[in-house]
Amino acid sequence: MANSVDSDLDEFRIPNTPRNAADIFRRHINAAMAETTAIADDVTALRHGEELVSRLPTLAYYARTTPTEPFDEGGE
C-alpha cells in the first residue's frame, strides 16, 4: 500500500499540465477498470458455482438410479 500512497502524493508534485492531467486520469481509469474486471470475474465464478450447485440433485438422481457392478476390492 505504500506504493499507492507514494503514487497519490506524486500527483501533487507533478506540474499541472494537460498531458500530466491526462496521464493521471488514464492511470486512475485503468485502476478502476482493473477493479471492475476483478469484480466481474468474481461474479461470473459465483454464477457458475450456483449453477453447478443447482445441478447437483439432478446428477445425484442419475447416480442413485444407475445400476452398478459389485465393487471389486482386491482384484482377485
C-alpha positions, 0 to 999 in steps of 0.5 A: 500500500505504500506504493499507492500512497507514494503514487497519490502524493506524486500527483501533487508534485507533478506540474499541472499540465494537460498531458500530466492531467491526462496521464493521471486520469488514464492511470486512475481509469485503468485502476478502476477498470482493473477493479471492475474486471476483478469484480466481474470475474468474481461474479461470473465464478459465483454464477457458475458455482450456483449453477453447478450447485443447482445441478447437483440433485439432478446428477445425484438422481442419475447416480442413485438410479444407475445400476452398478457392478459389485465393487471389486476390492482386491482384484482377485 
